[in-house]
Amino acid sequence: MKTLYPLKFHPILKDKIWGGARLKNILNKPTISDKCGESWEISAVQGNISKVKNGFLAGNNILELTEIYMGDLVGDKIYDRFGIEFPLLIKFIDANDILSVQVHPDDELAMERHKAYGKTEMWYIIEAEKNAELICGFNRKMDKETYLSHLNNKTLKEILNFEKVKAGDVFFTPSGRVHAVGAGILLAEIQQTSDITYRIYDWDRIDDKGKPREMHTELALDAIDLKFYGNYRTDYKLSLNQTINIADCKYFTTGLLYFDKPVEKEYSLIDSFVIYMCLEGKIDIKYGLGLSESMVAGETVLIPASLKNLNLVPAGKAKTIEVYVK
């Protein structure tokens, strides 16, 4: 069997009612649409299975690869736990208008209702217009009666926590937390492999057929975490040529690397694949005996678990997100 190598996939592009042109103009995604809202970079969600676009495995999808390479691709413990289902869904999102206010169920509720995983996710803000903001959690302690009263009276906005955002901000959104990406924001999203979303409120919008989108008021009620948390933003300090941890949970660990000189990566202590999402510049990923694969801003690369030693070489300054499963 031929040796695995850093894998790139064809992006799965999705037009959305709230989408824009940043995925095309800033991240060079192959779309002519000015309503492109999402680029699914790596996905094992049924109906949206990523296909390899580079090297001898081009044309194979991620489920086929996992079935053939098993632990060599994803890590032995991850394969034992998830089988051929890749555990993460990796996206870039462009919100030209505000998204619906929504919530995701946890694993237990999602399994009971949908025979699927729940959804814990995180956002890294790549670019944001002046005064852009997003919704994350409530702005006060909440109970079901108060929440429903505001929902029914169309005053939900009064109890939601709005956060002004800028490039580099990080938000961790566990299952159960109400949230919405606001207008004028381009971000990277790392999440569990799940496409289950309970829509709570959609700003009274109508779709292209003149109908309001479906709401999931009752389903959401059991999923919502009504607690108030003082700080919803993840605080971190960027340090040149060092990987900084920006999210750490049982579903994924995410680091941020901003660097201007070669950085060696040694992954023998983690039994997992690694994903890089290039945010700025150009990076050569050197591996094996004189082999290399490059990535530029807007590209995502999956490093198989069998590749334990890499050398990341930036052309000038570069920035990448690094994701793996503990």
C-alpha positions, 0 to 999 in steps of 0.5 A: 500500500502506498504511503499516505501524504498531506491531503487536500479536498475539493471544497463543498460550496453552499449558497445561503440566504445570508451568504456573500462574496468573501469566500470567493474574493478573500479565500479564493473559493471556486464559486461565481456566486455572491451568496456563497455562505459556507465552504465545507473543507472536510466533511463526512456528513451524509450527502456532503462527503469530501473528495480528495483533490491531490496526489494518487488518492484524488477522487477517493472520498474521506469515508473510503480512505478511512475504510482502507487506511483506518488508524494510519489516517485518523489514529487508532483510538479515533478509528476504534471510536468512530469507525469510518465516520470522520469525527470533525466537520471543518468549514469557512463561513461568510455571513453577509447578513445575520444568521438565524439564532440557533442551538445544537443538541448535545450527544445524548439528545442528538442520539436519542432523537436523530441517531446522530452526534451533537454539535460542539463548535468553535469560531475563529474570526478571520475578518470582520467589518467595523462594528460587526457583532455576533450572538453567543449565549444570554446576557443574563440568567435565564429561565424557560418562562422568561425565554419563551415570553421573549421568543413569543413577543419577538423581543428575543434580542433583549436577552441575547448576548451580543459581542463586537468582534474583530479579526483574531477573536475566538469563540467556543460554543458548546452544545446547548449555547444559543448563537448566531454569526452576525453580518460582515464576518468571515470565520473558520469553524471547527465542529463535531460531524453533525448537521443538526441545528435547531432554529429559534428565530430568523429575524422574520425573513422569508425565503426565495419562495416567499415563505418563512424558514422552519423554526424548531421551538419545541425541539430547541427548548430541551437543548438550550443551556439557560445559564448565564456565563460572564465571558463568552470570548476566549482570551489568548495571547499570540506569540510569534513562532509558537503554537498557542492553544485556543480551544481544548475539549474532548471533541477537538483541540485547536491551536493557532500558529503565527510564524515567520521561520520554519517550525518543526512539528512532532506528533508522536504523543498524539494518536490523531490526524491533524488538520491545518487551515491556512489563514494567511500567507503560504506554507510548505509542509515538508515530510518524509524524505524530501517530500512536501505539499504547500498550502495558501490562505483559504486552503485546508490540509489533512495530515494523516496520523501516520505522519509524525514529523513535519517541518512547516516552512512559511514564505514570509509571515504565515498563519494557520489553525491546527486541529486534532483530537486528543 
